[in-house]
């Protein structure tokens, strides 16, 4: 169903972070928890299909992969150390299990973590989630800043 983002509404009032993070982690809208956040694996829907909340303001960028790498690296490292302490695996088994587990865990965690990051951004009204213009500075804004500096 197509949405006209110029007529979608923005929620008002205080926003709690943890419910929004949980909803984002579960691939649902941080506002209503009903509509899906992702239209594709890591592509956030422009607006919530259930409540119309604007989600296109998200700017998660490299933060979800950073968190994912940090978690997966610790899990894999603990696994390797544990196996080395309690078992004697042949090299081919190490070379099969750990890379495979790294890939599977990374792919499984990336979307929920990105959802949680977007949920946090929404709750804290970061970027355009607070109703501010989140686009790059336009010509008039740049001119106004240049005027302020020279005045
Ligand atoms: Zn919603």
Backbone and ligand atoms as CSV (ligand in chain L), in Angstrom:
chain,resi,resn,atom,element,x,y,z
A,1,UNK,N,N,0.850,-1.191,0.000
A,1,UNK,CA,C,0.000,0.000,0.000
A,1,UNK,C,C,0.887,1.243,0.000
A,2,UNK,N,N,0.747,2.115,-0.977
A,2,UNK,CA,C,1.620,3.299,-1.019
A,2,UNK,C,C,1.221,4.321,0.043
A,3,UNK,N,N,2.203,5.044,0.526
A,3,UNK,CA,C,1.958,6.074,1.527
A,3,UNK,C,C,2.481,7.409,1.029
A,4,UNK,N,N,1.747,8.442,1.352
A,4,UNK,CA,C,2.205,9.789,1.034
A,4,UNK,C,C,2.903,10.318,2.281
A,5,UNK,N,N,4.247,10.400,2.228
A,5,UNK,CA,C,4.986,10.792,3.426
A,5,UNK,C,C,4.735,12.240,3.813
A,6,UNK,N,N,4.194,13.029,2.906
A,6,UNK,CA,C,3.940,14.432,3.247
A,6,UNK,C,C,2.720,14.561,4.152
A,7,UNK,N,N,1.865,13.520,4.203
A,7,UNK,CA,C,0.678,13.619,5.045
A,7,UNK,C,C,0.745,12.710,6.257
A,8,UNK,N,N,1.845,11.936,6.401
A,8,UNK,CA,C,1.919,11.065,7.573
A,8,UNK,C,C,2.137,11.909,8.820
A,9,UNK,N,N,1.639,11.386,9.944
A,9,UNK,CA,C,1.701,12.188,11.160
A,9,UNK,C,C,2.914,11.811,12.001
A,10,UNK,N,N,3.367,12.741,12.804
A,10,UNK,CA,C,4.450,12.487,13.750
A,10,UNK,C,C,3.819,12.364,15.120
A,11,UNK,N,N,4.278,11.372,15.912
A,11,UNK,CA,C,3.761,11.234,17.264
A,11,UNK,C,C,4.300,12.366,18.130
A,12,UNK,N,N,3.526,12.748,19.113
A,12,UNK,CA,C,3.948,13.814,20.025
A,12,UNK,C,C,3.999,13.242,21.435
A,13,UNK,N,N,4.639,13.969,22.338
A,13,UNK,CA,C,4.737,13.529,23.731
A,13,UNK,C,C,6.024,12.770,23.986
A,14,UNK,N,N,6.237,12.406,25.280
A,14,UNK,CA,C,7.477,11.709,25.635
A,14,UNK,C,C,7.533,10.310,25.022
A,15,UNK,N,N,8.749,9.863,24.757
A,15,UNK,CA,C,8.953,8.534,24.181
A,15,UNK,C,C,9.918,7.770,25.077
A,16,UNK,N,N,9.488,6.575,25.513
A,16,UNK,CA,C,10.354,5.733,26.338
A,16,UNK,C,C,11.307,4.946,25.440
A,17,UNK,N,N,12.564,4.875,25.865
A,17,UNK,CA,C,13.597,4.258,25.023
A,17,UNK,C,C,13.468,2.745,24.965
A,18,UNK,N,N,13.359,2.073,26.121
A,18,UNK,CA,C,13.415,0.604,26.114
A,18,UNK,C,C,12.273,-0.051,25.347
A,19,UNK,N,N,11.022,0.407,25.504
A,19,UNK,CA,C,9.969,-0.197,24.664
A,19,UNK,C,C,10.240,0.009,23.170
A,20,UNK,N,N,10.753,1.198,22.816
A,20,UNK,CA,C,11.053,1.467,21.404
A,20,UNK,C,C,12.186,0.582,20.909
A,21,UNK,N,N,13.201,0.371,21.752
A,21,UNK,CA,C,14.323,-0.499,21.384
A,21,UNK,C,C,13.827,-1.936,21.222
A,22,UNK,N,N,12.983,-2.394,22.162
A,22,UNK,CA,C,12.442,-3.757,22.074
A,22,UNK,C,C,11.601,-3.938,20.814
A,23,UNK,N,N,10.771,-2.953,20.509
A,23,UNK,CA,C,9.932,-3.063,19.305
A,23,UNK,C,C,10.793,-3.083,18.049
A,24,UNK,N,N,11.805,-2.225,18.019
A,24,UNK,CA,C,12.699,-2.217,16.865
A,24,UNK,C,C,13.439,-3.530,16.731
A,25,UNK,N,N,13.881,-4.090,17.858
A,25,UNK,CA,C,14.588,-5.376,17.853
A,25,UNK,C,C,13.694,-6.475,17.284
A,26,UNK,N,N,12.391,-6.345,17.516
A,26,UNK,CA,C,11.436,-7.350,17.043
A,26,UNK,C,C,10.910,-7.026,15.643
A,27,UNK,N,N,11.600,-6.142,14.923
A,27,UNK,CA,C,11.208,-5.773,13.556
A,27,UNK,C,C,9.818,-5.143,13.508
A,28,UNK,N,N,9.460,-4.378,14.535
A,28,UNK,CA,C,8.188,-3.664,14.488
A,28,UNK,C,C,8.433,-2.179,14.698
A,29,UNK,N,N,7.433,-1.395,14.367
A,29,UNK,CA,C,7.504,0.060,14.476
A,29,UNK,C,C,7.792,0.463,15.933
A,30,UNK,N,N,8.752,1.369,16.173
A,30,UNK,CA,C,9.050,1.778,17.549
A,30,UNK,C,C,7.891,2.538,18.205
A,31,UNK,N,N,6.984,3.065,17.408
A,31,UNK,CA,C,5.860,3.818,17.954
A,31,UNK,C,C,4.702,2.917,18.351
A,32,UNK,N,N,4.210,2.096,17.428
A,32,UNK,CA,C,3.007,1.306,17.700
A,32,UNK,C,C,3.309,-0.168,17.982
A,33,UNK,N,N,4.433,-0.667,17.499
A,33,UNK,CA,C,4.770,-2.082,17.709
A,33,UNK,C,C,3.950,-3.031,16.856
A,34,UNK,N,N,3.206,-2.497,15.892
A,34,UNK,CA,C,2.354,-3.355,15.061
A,34,UNK,C,C,2.892,-3.471,13.637
A,35,UNK,N,N,3.178,-2.343,13.021
A,35,UNK,CA,C,3.689,-2.381,11.647
A,35,UNK,C,C,5.121,-2.886,11.606
A,36,UNK,N,N,5.504,-3.449,10.474
A,36,UNK,CA,C,6.874,-3.947,10.329
A,36,UNK,C,C,7.830,-2.786,10.068
A,37,UNK,N,N,9.025,-2.862,10.670
A,37,UNK,CA,C,10.011,-1.806,10.453
A,37,UNK,C,C,10.740,-1.995,9.128
A,38,UNK,N,N,11.035,-3.258,8.780
A,38,UNK,CA,C,11.859,-3.504,7.595
A,38,UNK,C,C,11.014,-4.007,6.435
A,39,UNK,N,N,11.225,-3.395,5.265
A,39,UNK,CA,C,10.584,-3.859,4.047
A,39,UNK,C,C,11.434,-4.916,3.377
A,40,UNK,N,N,12.726,-4.889,3.620
A,40,UNK,CA,C,13.676,-5.899,3.153
A,40,UNK,C,C,14.638,-6.153,4.299
A,41,UNK,N,N,15.670,-6.948,4.053
A,41,UNK,CA,C,16.558,-7.382,5.143
A,41,UNK,C,C,17.028,-6.212,6.022
A,42,UNK,N,N,17.622,-5.181,5.423
A,42,UNK,CA,C,18.088,-4.033,6.209
A,42,UNK,C,C,17.477,-2.724,5.724
A,43,UNK,N,N,16.442,-2.795,4.900
A,43,UNK,CA,C,15.809,-1.592,4.349
A,43,UNK,C,C,14.628,-1.211,5.223
A,44,UNK,N,N,14.764,-0.073,5.903
A,44,UNK,CA,C,13.705,0.388,6.789
A,44,UNK,C,C,12.584,0.995,5.949
A,45,UNK,N,N,11.332,0.633,6.261
A,45,UNK,CA,C,10.189,1.210,5.566
A,45,UNK,C,C,10.145,2.716,5.794
A,46,UNK,N,N,9.687,3.454,4.806
A,46,UNK,CA,C,9.632,4.913,4.913
A,46,UNK,C,C,8.680,5.340,6.033
A,47,UNK,N,N,7.536,4.713,6.093
A,47,UNK,CA,C,6.566,4.994,7.154
A,47,UNK,C,C,6.006,3.670,7.662
A,48,UNK,N,N,5.492,3.689,8.888
A,48,UNK,CA,C,4.888,2.492,9.457
A,48,UNK,C,C,3.590,2.191,8.729
A,49,UNK,N,N,3.423,0.928,8.315
A,49,UNK,CA,C,2.220,0.542,7.576
A,49,UNK,C,C,0.987,0.505,8.483
A,50,UNK,N,N,1.194,0.470,9.801
A,50,UNK,CA,C,0.060,0.401,10.731
A,50,UNK,C,C,-0.350,1.771,11.251
A,51,UNK,N,N,0.624,2.596,11.679
A,51,UNK,CA,C,0.272,3.875,12.321
A,51,UNK,C,C,0.711,5.095,11.519
A,52,UNK,N,N,1.508,4.904,10.487
A,52,UNK,CA,C,1.922,6.039,9.672
A,52,UNK,C,C,3.109,6.805,10.221
A,53,UNK,N,N,3.728,6.325,11.298
A,53,UNK,CA,C,4.900,7.004,11.861
A,53,UNK,C,C,6.017,7.073,10.817
A,54,UNK,N,N,6.664,8.205,10.724
A,54,UNK,CA,C,7.747,8.376,9.748
A,54,UNK,C,C,9.004,7.662,10.242
A,55,UNK,N,N,9.450,6.693,9.473
A,55,UNK,CA,C,10.650,5.940,9.848
A,55,UNK,C,C,11.836,6.272,8.951
A,56,UNK,N,N,11.588,7.084,7.927
A,56,UNK,CA,C,12.677,7.360,6.968
A,56,UNK,C,C,13.741,8.279,7.548
A,57,UNK,N,N,13.529,8.769,8.766
A,57,UNK,CA,C,14.537,9.636,9.387
A,57,UNK,C,C,15.728,8.856,9.935
A,58,UNK,N,N,15.618,7.524,9.979
A,58,UNK,CA,C,16.688,6.731,10.604
A,58,UNK,C,C,18.036,7.012,9.948
A,59,UNK,N,N,19.054,7.045,10.786
A,59,UNK,CA,C,20.428,7.193,10.290
A,59,UNK,C,C,21.331,6.258,11.078
A,60,UNK,N,N,21.042,4.976,10.983
A,60,UNK,CA,C,21.809,3.996,11.757
A,60,UNK,C,C,23.230,3.856,11.224
A,61,UNK,N,N,23.383,4.006,9.919
A,61,UNK,CA,C,24.702,3.919,9.275
A,61,UNK,C,C,25.495,2.681,9.709
A,62,UNK,N,N,26.719,2.858,10.217
A,62,UNK,CA,C,27.605,1.737,10.536
A,62,UNK,C,C,27.463,1.248,11.971
A,63,UNK,N,N,26.590,1.840,12.749
A,63,UNK,CA,C,26.498,1.447,14.158
A,63,UNK,C,C,25.986,0.010,14.343
A,64,UNK,N,N,24.933,-0.427,13.631
A,64,UNK,CA,C,24.499,-1.830,13.787
A,64,UNK,C,C,25.598,-2.846,13.451
A,65,UNK,N,N,26.339,-2.697,12.343
A,65,UNK,CA,C,27.434,-3.645,12.110
A,65,UNK,C,C,28.493,-3.598,13.208
A,66,UNK,N,N,28.777,-2.419,13.721
A,66,UNK,CA,C,29.766,-2.287,14.797
A,66,UNK,C,C,29.327,-3.083,16.030
A,67,UNK,N,N,28.069,-2.936,16.416
A,67,UNK,CA,C,27.547,-3.677,17.571
A,67,UNK,C,C,27.557,-5.175,17.279
A,68,UNK,N,N,27.124,-5.541,16.073
A,68,UNK,CA,C,27.077,-6.954,15.689
A,68,UNK,C,C,28.459,-7.582,15.749
A,69,UNK,N,N,29.449,-6.910,15.188
A,69,UNK,CA,C,30.821,-7.435,15.201
A,69,UNK,C,C,31.300,-7.606,16.637
A,70,UNK,N,N,31.016,-6.618,17.493
A,70,UNK,CA,C,31.465,-6.701,18.884
A,70,UNK,C,C,30.862,-7.916,19.589
A,71,UNK,N,N,29.584,-8.157,19.389
A,71,UNK,CA,C,28.918,-9.292,20.039
A,71,UNK,C,C,29.423,-10.616,19.465
A,72,UNK,N,N,29.412,-10.725,18.135
A,72,UNK,CA,C,29.792,-11.987,17.496
A,72,UNK,C,C,31.247,-12.336,17.808
A,73,UNK,N,N,32.125,-11.355,17.807
A,73,UNK,CA,C,33.539,-11.623,18.096
A,73,UNK,C,C,33.698,-12.201,19.498
A,74,UNK,N,N,32.971,-11.656,20.468
A,74,UNK,CA,C,33.073,-12.168,21.836
A,74,UNK,C,C,32.509,-13.592,21.940
A,75,UNK,N,N,31.404,-13.850,21.277
A,75,UNK,CA,C,30.797,-15.189,21.316
A,75,UNK,C,C,31.736,-16.210,20.686
A,76,UNK,N,N,32.272,-15.882,19.511
A,76,UNK,CA,C,33.161,-16.814,18.808
A,76,UNK,C,C,34.429,-17.048,19.619
A,77,UNK,N,N,34.976,-15.976,20.153
A,77,UNK,CA,C,36.209,-16.118,20.935
A,77,UNK,C,C,35.978,-17.000,22.167
A,78,UNK,N,N,34.852,-16.774,22.856
A,78,UNK,CA,C,34.538,-17.619,24.019
A,78,UNK,C,C,34.349,-19.075,23.593
A,79,UNK,N,N,33.723,-19.290,22.440
A,79,UNK,CA,C,33.532,-20.642,21.927
A,79,UNK,C,C,34.851,-21.318,21.634
A,80,UNK,N,N,35.748,-20.608,20.982
A,80,UNK,CA,C,37.056,-21.182,20.644
A,80,UNK,C,C,37.824,-21.538,21.917
A,81,UNK,N,N,37.847,-20.618,22.880
A,81,UNK,CA,C,38.581,-20.856,24.129
A,81,UNK,C,C,37.974,-22.036,24.878
A,82,UNK,N,N,36.648,-22.099,24.947
A,82,UNK,CA,C,35.975,-23.185,25.656
A,82,UNK,C,C,36.286,-24.533,25.011
A,83,UNK,N,N,36.200,-24.580,23.683
A,83,UNK,CA,C,36.479,-25.834,22.968
A,83,UNK,C,C,37.940,-26.238,23.179
A,84,UNK,N,N,38.849,-25.278,23.102
A,84,UNK,CA,C,40.268,-25.588,23.272
A,84,UNK,C,C,40.570,-26.119,24.671
A,85,UNK,N,N,39.796,-25.652,25.663
A,85,UNK,CA,C,40.024,-26.090,27.040
A,85,UNK,C,C,39.449,-27.474,27.319
A,86,UNK,N,N,38.350,-27.825,26.646
A,86,UNK,CA,C,37.634,-29.050,27.015
A,86,UNK,C,C,37.615,-30.128,25.940
A,87,UNK,N,N,38.105,-29.835,24.781
A,87,UNK,CA,C,38.067,-30.832,23.714
A,87,UNK,C,C,39.282,-30.671,22.814
A,88,UNK,N,N,39.463,-31.633,21.974
A,88,UNK,CA,C,40.567,-31.550,21.013
A,88,UNK,C,C,40.003,-31.727,19.616
A,89,UNK,N,N,39.649,-30.602,19.009
A,89,UNK,CA,C,39.057,-30.640,17.673
A,89,UNK,C,C,40.161,-30.662,16.628
A,90,UNK,N,N,39.937,-31.380,15.539
A,90,UNK,CA,C,40.883,-31.275,14.418
A,90,UNK,C,C,40.755,-29.886,13.767
A,91,UNK,N,N,41.820,-29.500,13.081
A,91,UNK,CA,C,41.850,-28.156,12.477
A,91,UNK,C,C,40.691,-27.952,11.499
A,92,UNK,N,N,40.385,-28.996,10.698
A,92,UNK,CA,C,39.303,-28.825,9.706
A,92,UNK,C,C,37.976,-28.497,10.384
A,93,UNK,N,N,37.751,-29.030,11.597
A,93,UNK,CA,C,36.494,-28.747,12.303
A,93,UNK,C,C,36.464,-27.289,12.772
A,94,UNK,N,N,37.599,-26.819,13.318
A,94,UNK,CA,C,37.688,-25.399,13.683
A,94,UNK,C,C,37.445,-24.516,12.463
A,95,UNK,N,N,38.085,-24.896,11.341
A,95,UNK,CA,C,37.998,-24.078,10.124
A,95,UNK,C,C,36.604,-24.125,9.504
A,96,UNK,N,N,35.783,-25.063,9.922
A,96,UNK,CA,C,34.414,-25.153,9.412
A,96,UNK,C,C,33.436,-24.468,10.358
A,97,UNK,N,N,33.527,-24.782,11.640
A,97,UNK,CA,C,32.527,-24.323,12.605
A,97,UNK,C,C,32.585,-22.815,12.832
A,98,UNK,N,N,33.776,-22.274,13.110
A,98,UNK,CA,C,33.851,-20.864,13.530
A,98,UNK,C,C,33.525,-19.874,12.419
A,99,UNK,N,N,34.030,-20.038,11.207
A,99,UNK,CA,C,33.605,-19.112,10.146
A,99,UNK,C,C,32.108,-19.216,9.852
A,100,UNK,N,N,31.589,-20.460,9.836
A,100,UNK,CA,C,30.162,-20.650,9.563
A,100,UNK,C,C,29.308,-20.000,10.656
A,101,UNK,N,N,29.691,-20.220,11.900
A,101,UNK,CA,C,28.961,-19.634,13.027
A,101,UNK,C,C,29.041,-18.101,12.997
A,102,UNK,N,N,30.194,-17.583,12.606
A,102,UNK,CA,C,30.368,-16.128,12.497
A,102,UNK,C,C,29.400,-15.550,11.474
A,103,UNK,N,N,29.300,-16.193,10.326
A,103,UNK,CA,C,28.415,-15.701,9.266
A,103,UNK,C,C,26.954,-15.792,9.706
A,104,UNK,N,N,26.567,-16.928,10.244
A,104,UNK,CA,C,25.165,-17.136,10.643
A,104,UNK,C,C,24.768,-16.154,11.753
A,105,UNK,N,N,25.610,-16.027,12.763
A,105,UNK,CA,C,25.300,-15.109,13.869
A,105,UNK,C,C,25.222,-13.660,13.384
A,106,UNK,N,N,26.160,-13.275,12.525
A,106,UNK,CA,C,26.174,-11.900,12.019
A,106,UNK,C,C,24.898,-11.598,11.239
A,107,UNK,N,N,24.519,-12.513,10.354
A,107,UNK,CA,C,23.315,-12.290,9.559
A,107,UNK,C,C,22.059,-12.318,10.427
A,108,UNK,N,N,22.069,-13.150,11.457
A,108,UNK,CA,C,20.887,-13.253,12.321
A,108,UNK,C,C,20.739,-12.032,13.212
A,109,UNK,N,N,21.856,-11.436,13.633
A,109,UNK,CA,C,21.789,-10.318,14.584
A,109,UNK,C,C,21.670,-8.951,13.926
A,110,UNK,N,N,22.113,-8.835,12.682
A,110,UNK,CA,C,22.196,-7.505,12.062
A,110,UNK,C,C,20.843,-6.792,12.007
A,111,UNK,N,N,19.801,-7.485,11.548
A,111,UNK,CA,C,18.504,-6.809,11.426
A,111,UNK,C,C,17.917,-6.410,12.785
A,112,UNK,N,N,17.858,-7.310,13.769
A,112,UNK,CA,C,17.315,-6.884,15.068
A,112,UNK,C,C,18.121,-5.761,15.712
A,113,UNK,N,N,19.433,-5.793,15.542
A,113,UNK,CA,C,20.255,-4.729,16.133
A,113,UNK,C,C,20.001,-3.411,15.419
A,114,UNK,N,N,19.878,-3.451,14.102
A,114,UNK,CA,C,19.558,-2.210,13.391
A,114,UNK,C,C,18.187,-1.699,13.825
A,115,UNK,N,N,17.237,-2.609,14.001
A,115,UNK,CA,C,15.913,-2.211,14.472
A,115,UNK,C,C,15.983,-1.554,15.832
A,116,UNK,N,N,16.812,-2.102,16.722
A,116,UNK,CA,C,16.965,-1.527,18.060
A,116,UNK,C,C,17.591,-0.138,17.985
A,117,UNK,N,N,18.584,0.024,17.109
A,117,UNK,CA,C,19.235,1.335,16.955
A,117,UNK,C,C,18.233,2.360,16.427
A,118,UNK,N,N,17.442,1.968,15.433
A,118,UNK,CA,C,16.433,2.883,14.886
A,118,UNK,C,C,15.386,3.207,15.961
A,119,UNK,N,N,15.017,2.199,16.754
A,119,UNK,CA,C,14.070,2.435,17.845
A,119,UNK,C,C,14.611,3.455,18.847
A,120,UNK,N,N,15.907,3.339,19.158
A,120,UNK,CA,C,16.529,4.287,20.085
A,120,UNK,C,C,16.561,5.692,19.470
A,121,UNK,N,N,16.923,5.778,18.201
A,121,UNK,CA,C,16.942,7.083,17.530
A,121,UNK,C,C,15.551,7.708,17.547
A,122,UNK,N,N,14.544,6.885,17.312
A,122,UNK,CA,C,13.167,7.382,17.319
A,122,UNK,C,C,12.799,7.890,18.719
A,123,UNK,N,N,13.113,7.094,19.751
A,123,UNK,CA,C,12.738,7.448,21.119
A,123,UNK,C,C,13.426,8.735,21.571
A,124,UNK,N,N,14.651,8.944,21.139
A,124,UNK,CA,C,15.408,10.135,21.553
A,124,UNK,C,C,15.237,11.293,20.584
A,125,UNK,N,N,14.338,11.118,19.620
A,125,UNK,CA,C,14.049,12.152,18.621
A,125,UNK,C,C,15.303,12.632,17.907
A,126,UNK,N,N,16.186,11.679,17.629
A,126,UNK,CA,C,17.415,12.025,16.922
A,126,UNK,C,C,17.115,12.271,15.451
A,127,UNK,N,N,18.003,13.002,14.825
A,127,UNK,CA,C,17.899,13.303,13.391
A,127,UNK,C,C,16.542,13.943,13.119
A,128,UNK,N,N,15.740,13.387,12.221
A,128,UNK,CA,C,14.456,13.999,11.906
A,128,UNK,C,C,13.303,13.442,12.723
A,129,UNK,N,N,13.578,12.485,13.634
A,129,UNK,CA,C,12.502,11.873,14.407
A,129,UNK,C,C,11.829,12.861,15.354
A,130,UNK,N,N,12.461,13.990,15.627
A,130,UNK,CA,C,11.859,14.990,16.497
A,130,UNK,C,C,11.087,16.040,15.732
A,131,UNK,N,N,10.993,15.891,14.423
A,131,UNK,CA,C,10.267,16.853,13.617
A,131,UNK,C,C,11.162,17.900,12.992
A,132,UNK,N,N,12.472,17.851,13.310
A,132,UNK,CA,C,13.406,18.798,12.699
A,132,UNK,C,C,13.751,18.349,11.286
A,133,UNK,N,N,14.265,19.280,10.524
A,133,UNK,CA,C,14.744,18.950,9.193
A,133,UNK,C,C,16.024,18.139,9.336
A,134,UNK,N,N,16.033,16.918,8.781
A,134,UNK,CA,C,17.213,16.068,8.925
A,134,UNK,C,C,18.001,15.961,7.632
A,135,UNK,N,N,17.620,16.717,6.663
A,135,UNK,CA,C,18.326,16.666,5.394
A,135,UNK,C,C,19.629,17.448,5.461
A,136,UNK,N,N,20.425,17.369,4.395
A,136,UNK,CA,C,21.649,18.156,4.383
A,136,UNK,C,C,21.305,19.633,4.369
A,137,UNK,N,N,22.182,20.467,4.918
A,137,UNK,CA,C,21.870,21.892,4.958
A,137,UNK,C,C,21.581,22.419,3.560
A,138,UNK,N,N,20.464,23.088,3.435
A,138,UNK,CA,C,20.083,23.641,2.144
A,138,UNK,C,C,20.830,24.941,1.887
A,139,UNK,N,N,20.653,25.475,0.718
A,139,UNK,CA,C,21.358,26.688,0.345
A,139,UNK,C,C,21.014,27.831,1.298
A,140,UNK,N,N,19.724,27.942,1.643
A,140,UNK,CA,C,19.333,29.060,2.505
A,140,UNK,C,C,19.916,28.911,3.911
A,141,UNK,N,N,19.991,27.654,4.423
A,141,UNK,CA,C,20.565,27.434,5.750
A,141,UNK,C,C,22.056,27.757,5.756
A,142,UNK,N,N,22.740,27.338,4.691
A,142,UNK,CA,C,24.183,27.619,4.604
A,142,UNK,C,C,24.418,29.131,4.532
A,143,UNK,N,N,23.561,29.818,3.751
A,143,UNK,CA,C,23.714,31.267,3.632
A,143,UNK,C,C,23.472,31.943,4.970
A,144,UNK,N,N,22.458,31.433,5.717
A,144,UNK,CA,C,22.166,32.029,7.019
A,144,UNK,C,C,23.329,31.818,7.992
A,145,UNK,N,N,23.938,30.636,7.957
A,145,UNK,CA,C,25.085,30.375,8.842
A,145,UNK,C,C,26.266,31.266,8.442
A,146,UNK,N,N,26.474,31.435,7.140
A,146,UNK,CA,C,27.572,32.288,6.678
A,146,UNK,C,C,27.329,33.738,7.123
A,147,UNK,N,N,26.064,34.168,7.072
A,147,UNK,CA,C,25.738,35.529,7.521
A,147,UNK,C,C,26.007,35.676,9.016
A,148,UNK,N,N,25.624,34.615,9.802
A,148,UNK,CA,C,25.842,34.663,11.250
A,148,UNK,C,C,27.325,34.769,11.600
A,149,UNK,N,N,28.143,34.061,10.830
A,149,UNK,CA,C,29.589,34.078,11.112
A,149,UNK,C,C,30.196,35.430,10.813
A,150,UNK,N,N,29.728,36.077,9.754
A,150,UNK,CA,C,30.329,37.346,9.371
A,150,UNK,C,C,29.788,38.512,10.172
A,151,UNK,N,N,28.590,38.344,10.780
A,151,UNK,CA,C,27.974,39.455,11.518
A,151,UNK,C,C,28.654,39.668,12.873
L,1,ZN,ZN,ZN,3.646,2.158,13.768
